[in-house]
Amino acid sequence: MADANSTGPDNTAVRVALWRALHVLADAPPHVFEDQVGLALVGPADDWRSRPDMGPFTRPFRASIVARARFVEDLVEEQVARGVTQYVILGAGLDTFAQRRPELGARLKVFEIDEPKTQAWKQERLMELGHGVPPFLRFVPVDFEHGDAWLERLAAGGFDTKQPTVVASLGVSMYLSNQAIRSTLRDVAALATGSTLVMSFMLPIELAEPEVRPGIEAAARGARANGTPWLSFFRPEELLALAREAGFRAVRHASADALTERYFSGRTDGLRLPSNSEELLVATT
């Protein structure tokens, strides 16, 4: 979601893009996720690596960002191999899947859903940078603030409700009310059998590791100051129960510790995700 009166991406989307790039530029290989296209879209000042939110204390959060992005794209690749042909990115922001993975994207219809002004800005930047818009990518502008029904907009954009789909919602749920999250879960659970939702969610801040809690609290204060406060927090069992109630056939929790083991095992630089912070729900229809 964009800041009030803004025509570009919000501060969180910019930070995510810069963290994804910083992983490649500052962390030792092997890199979990490689994305510098988002950095080009942002076009930050030359001293962007000196920003306070790029400092060493943010390394665990950077690890979280690249791990969840890698997890989703691994899942998309697995589902495409099984015949899934649609990929929906809710709150796409500065996602760059279409630019980085054209060989995989060409086997899909990819739908990016976001605020109209944000999408217009992004499309303009893609053209300026020479990327253009590939034929498999559809931008679906949805004005969430005015209650646009995202599924209706998606269908109008060429989405086939009868085909199984991967739906990703990363870094969004904490900004939504409990009611809005329940509604989103019901909407996705009603998609074709074999569809999969990956949704990130924030655990209650008091459960976070003491050493990373100040950083999470600072992010929450910043979101509130920008007019986009964090509204929803869940213990894993609570969100799993909501997903079952919404109608999903199978649900599971991909914890931060599991992602650390999967993607950062054997590293000598100590890079890992913060436990009990932002984790993943994986739900299948």
C-alpha positions as CSV (number, residue, x, y, z in Angstrom):
1,M,0.0,0.0,0.0
2,A,1.2,3.5,-0.8
3,D,1.7,6.3,1.7
4,A,-1.1,8.9,1.8
5,N,-1.0,11.3,-1.2
6,S,1.9,9.3,-2.7
7,T,2.2,8.2,-6.3
8,G,5.0,5.8,-5.7
9,P,5.7,2.8,-3.5
10,D,5.4,3.1,0.2
11,N,8.4,3.2,2.6
12,T,8.1,-0.5,3.4
13,A,8.1,-1.6,-0.3
14,V,11.3,0.5,-0.9
15,R,13.0,-0.9,2.2
16,V,12.2,-4.5,1.0
17,A,13.6,-3.8,-2.4
18,L,16.8,-2.3,-0.9
19,W,17.2,-5.2,1.5
20,R,16.9,-7.7,-1.3
21,A,19.6,-5.9,-3.2
22,L,21.8,-5.5,-0.1
23,H,21.7,-9.3,0.4
24,V,23.6,-9.6,-2.9
25,L,25.9,-6.7,-2.4
26,A,26.8,-7.1,1.3
27,D,26.3,-10.8,2.3
28,A,28.6,-13.6,1.3
29,P,27.5,-16.1,-1.2
30,P,25.7,-18.4,-1.7
31,H,22.9,-15.9,-1.9
32,V,19.5,-17.1,-1.0
33,F,17.8,-14.8,-3.4
34,E,19.2,-12.5,-6.1
35,D,17.3,-9.3,-6.9
36,Q,18.8,-6.0,-8.0
37,V,15.9,-5.0,-10.3
38,G,14.0,-3.6,-7.3
39,L,17.0,-1.4,-6.5
40,A,17.0,0.0,-10.1
41,L,13.2,0.7,-9.8
42,V,13.8,2.7,-6.6
43,G,16.7,4.6,-8.0
44,P,17.9,5.6,-4.5
45,A,20.6,8.2,-3.6
46,D,24.2,6.9,-3.9
47,D,24.5,6.7,-0.2
48,W,21.5,4.5,0.3
49,R,23.5,1.9,2.1
50,S,24.1,4.4,4.9
51,R,20.4,4.6,5.7
52,P,19.7,3.7,9.3
53,D,17.4,0.9,8.2
54,M,20.3,-0.6,6.2
55,G,22.5,-0.9,9.3
56,P,23.9,-4.1,10.8
57,F,21.1,-4.5,13.3
58,T,18.7,-5.1,10.4
59,R,20.5,-8.2,9.1
60,P,18.0,-10.7,10.6
61,F,15.1,-8.8,8.9
62,R,17.0,-8.8,5.6
63,A,17.3,-12.6,6.0
64,S,13.6,-12.9,6.6
65,I,12.8,-10.9,3.5
66,V,15.0,-12.9,1.2
67,A,14.0,-16.3,2.7
68,R,10.2,-15.7,2.3
69,A,10.7,-14.5,-1.3
70,R,12.8,-17.6,-2.1
71,F,10.2,-19.8,-0.4
72,V,7.4,-18.4,-2.5
73,E,9.3,-18.7,-5.8
74,D,10.4,-22.2,-5.0
75,L,6.7,-23.0,-4.4
76,V,5.7,-21.4,-7.7
77,E,8.3,-23.4,-9.5
78,E,7.0,-26.6,-7.9
79,Q,3.4,-25.8,-8.7
80,V,4.2,-25.0,-12.3
81,A,5.8,-28.4,-12.7
82,R,2.4,-29.8,-11.5
83,G,0.5,-27.9,-14.1
84,V,-0.5,-24.7,-12.3
85,T,-0.7,-21.8,-14.7
86,Q,-1.7,-18.8,-12.6
87,Y,0.2,-16.8,-10.0
88,V,-1.4,-13.9,-8.1
89,I,0.7,-11.4,-6.0
90,L,-1.4,-9.5,-3.5
91,G,0.1,-6.2,-2.6
92,A,2.8,-6.7,-5.2
93,G,4.7,-3.5,-4.5
94,L,8.1,-3.7,-6.1
95,D,8.0,-7.4,-6.7
96,T,10.3,-8.3,-9.7
97,F,9.4,-11.9,-10.4
98,A,8.3,-11.1,-14.0
99,Q,11.6,-9.3,-14.7
100,R,13.9,-11.9,-13.1
101,R,12.2,-15.2,-14.0
102,P,10.9,-14.7,-17.5
103,E,11.4,-18.4,-18.4
104,L,9.1,-19.4,-15.5
105,G,6.7,-16.5,-16.0
106,A,6.2,-17.4,-19.6
107,R,4.5,-20.6,-18.4
108,L,2.1,-18.6,-16.3
109,K,-0.4,-15.8,-16.2
110,V,1.1,-13.5,-13.5
111,F,-1.3,-11.0,-11.8
112,E,0.1,-8.2,-9.7
113,I,-2.5,-6.6,-7.5
114,D,-1.8,-3.2,-5.9
115,E,-3.0,0.4,-5.5
116,P,-3.7,2.1,-8.9
117,K,-1.2,5.0,-8.3
118,T,1.6,2.6,-7.2
119,Q,1.0,0.4,-10.2
120,A,1.1,3.4,-12.6
121,W,4.4,4.5,-11.1
122,K,5.9,1.0,-11.4
123,Q,4.9,0.6,-15.0
124,E,6.4,3.9,-15.9
125,R,9.6,3.0,-14.2
126,L,9.7,-0.4,-15.9
127,M,9.4,1.4,-19.3
128,E,12.1,3.9,-18.4
129,L,14.5,1.1,-17.4
130,G,13.8,-0.8,-20.6
131,H,12.1,-3.8,-19.1
132,G,8.7,-3.2,-20.5
133,V,5.8,-5.4,-19.5
134,P,6.0,-9.0,-20.7
135,P,2.8,-10.5,-22.2
136,F,2.3,-12.9,-19.3
137,L,2.1,-10.1,-16.7
138,R,-1.2,-8.4,-15.9
139,F,-1.5,-5.4,-13.6
140,V,-4.7,-5.4,-11.6
141,P,-5.3,-2.0,-9.9
142,V,-7.4,-2.4,-6.8
143,D,-8.3,0.6,-4.6
144,F,-8.4,-1.2,-1.2
145,E,-9.2,2.0,0.7
146,H,-12.4,2.4,-1.2
147,G,-13.5,-1.2,-0.9
148,D,-12.7,-2.6,-4.4
149,A,-13.4,-6.3,-4.6
150,W,-10.1,-7.7,-5.6
151,L,-11.5,-11.0,-7.0
152,E,-13.8,-9.1,-9.3
153,R,-11.0,-6.9,-10.5
154,L,-8.9,-10.1,-11.0
155,A,-11.6,-11.8,-13.1
156,A,-11.9,-8.7,-15.2
157,G,-8.2,-8.9,-15.8
158,G,-8.3,-12.3,-17.3
159,F,-8.1,-14.6,-14.3
160,D,-9.7,-18.0,-14.7
161,T,-11.5,-19.0,-11.5
162,K,-11.6,-22.6,-12.7
163,Q,-7.8,-23.0,-12.8
164,P,-5.6,-23.7,-9.7
165,T,-3.5,-20.8,-8.7
166,V,-0.7,-19.8,-6.4
167,V,-1.6,-16.7,-4.3
168,A,1.2,-14.9,-2.4
169,S,0.6,-12.2,0.2
170,L,3.8,-11.1,1.8
171,G,4.2,-8.2,4.2
172,V,0.5,-7.3,4.0
173,S,-1.5,-9.1,6.7
174,M,-0.3,-6.9,9.6
175,Y,-1.8,-3.9,7.9
176,L,-5.2,-5.5,7.6
177,S,-8.0,-5.9,10.2
178,N,-8.9,-9.3,11.5
179,Q,-12.1,-9.1,9.5
180,A,-10.3,-8.2,6.3
181,I,-7.9,-11.2,6.8
182,R,-10.8,-13.5,7.3
183,S,-12.4,-12.2,4.1
184,T,-9.2,-12.7,2.2
185,L,-8.8,-16.3,3.5
186,R,-12.4,-17.1,2.5
187,D,-11.9,-15.6,-1.0
188,V,-8.7,-17.7,-1.7
189,A,-10.2,-20.8,-0.1
190,A,-13.0,-20.6,-2.7
191,L,-10.6,-20.8,-5.6
192,A,-10.2,-23.9,-7.7
193,T,-9.1,-27.1,-6.0
194,G,-5.3,-27.4,-5.9
195,S,-4.7,-23.6,-5.3
196,T,-2.2,-22.6,-2.7
197,L,-2.0,-19.5,-0.5
198,V,1.3,-18.3,1.1
199,M,0.6,-15.5,3.6
200,S,3.1,-13.9,5.9
201,F,2.0,-12.9,9.3
202,M,3.4,-11.1,12.4
203,L,3.5,-12.9,15.7
204,P,2.8,-10.8,18.8
205,I,5.8,-8.6,19.3
206,E,6.3,-9.8,22.9
207,L,7.2,-13.3,21.5
208,A,10.1,-12.0,19.5
209,E,13.7,-12.6,20.5
210,P,14.8,-9.8,22.9
211,E,17.7,-8.8,20.6
212,V,15.4,-8.1,17.6
213,R,12.4,-6.8,19.5
214,P,13.6,-3.1,19.5
215,G,13.9,-3.3,15.7
216,I,10.4,-4.7,15.3
217,E,9.0,-2.1,17.7
218,A,10.7,0.7,15.7
219,A,9.2,-0.7,12.5
220,A,5.7,-0.7,14.1
221,R,6.2,2.9,15.3
222,G,7.3,3.9,11.8
223,A,4.3,2.3,10.2
224,R,2.0,4.1,12.6
225,A,3.7,7.4,11.9
226,N,3.2,6.9,8.1
227,G,-0.5,6.4,8.6
228,T,-0.4,2.6,8.0
229,P,-0.4,1.1,11.5
230,W,0.0,-2.6,12.1
231,L,-3.4,-4.0,13.1
232,S,-3.1,-7.8,13.2
233,F,-0.9,-10.2,15.0
234,F,-1.3,-14.0,15.3
235,R,0.1,-16.9,17.1
236,P,0.6,-19.6,14.5
237,E,-2.1,-21.9,15.8
238,E,-4.6,-19.0,15.7
239,L,-4.0,-18.3,12.0
240,L,-4.0,-22.0,11.1
241,A,-7.5,-22.2,12.8
242,L,-8.8,-19.3,10.8
243,A,-7.5,-20.8,7.6
244,R,-9.3,-24.1,8.4
245,E,-12.4,-22.2,9.3
246,A,-12.2,-20.4,5.9
247,G,-12.4,-23.7,4.1
248,F,-8.8,-24.7,3.2
249,R,-8.3,-28.4,2.9
250,A,-4.7,-28.4,4.3
251,V,-2.8,-25.8,6.3
252,R,0.7,-25.6,7.7
253,H,3.0,-23.2,9.4
254,A,6.4,-22.5,7.9
255,S,8.4,-21.1,10.8
256,A,11.3,-18.8,10.7
257,D,13.5,-21.5,12.3
258,A,12.5,-23.9,9.5
259,L,13.4,-21.3,6.9
260,T,16.7,-20.7,8.5
261,E,17.4,-24.4,8.4
262,R,16.3,-24.7,4.8
263,Y,18.1,-21.7,3.4
264,F,20.9,-20.6,5.8
265,S,22.2,-23.9,7.1
266,G,26.0,-24.1,7.1
267,R,26.7,-20.4,6.7
268,T,29.7,-19.0,8.6
269,D,28.5,-15.4,8.8
270,G,25.6,-16.1,11.3
271,L,22.9,-14.8,8.9
272,R,19.6,-16.2,9.9
273,L,15.9,-15.2,10.4
274,P,14.7,-13.8,13.7
275,S,12.5,-16.4,15.5
276,N,8.9,-15.6,16.3
277,S,8.7,-12.5,14.2
278,E,7.2,-12.7,10.7
279,E,6.4,-16.2,9.5
280,L,4.4,-18.0,6.9
281,L,1.0,-19.7,6.5
282,V,0.8,-22.2,3.7
283,A,-2.8,-23.2,2.9
284,T,-4.2,-25.4,0.1
285,T,-7.7,-25.7,-1.3
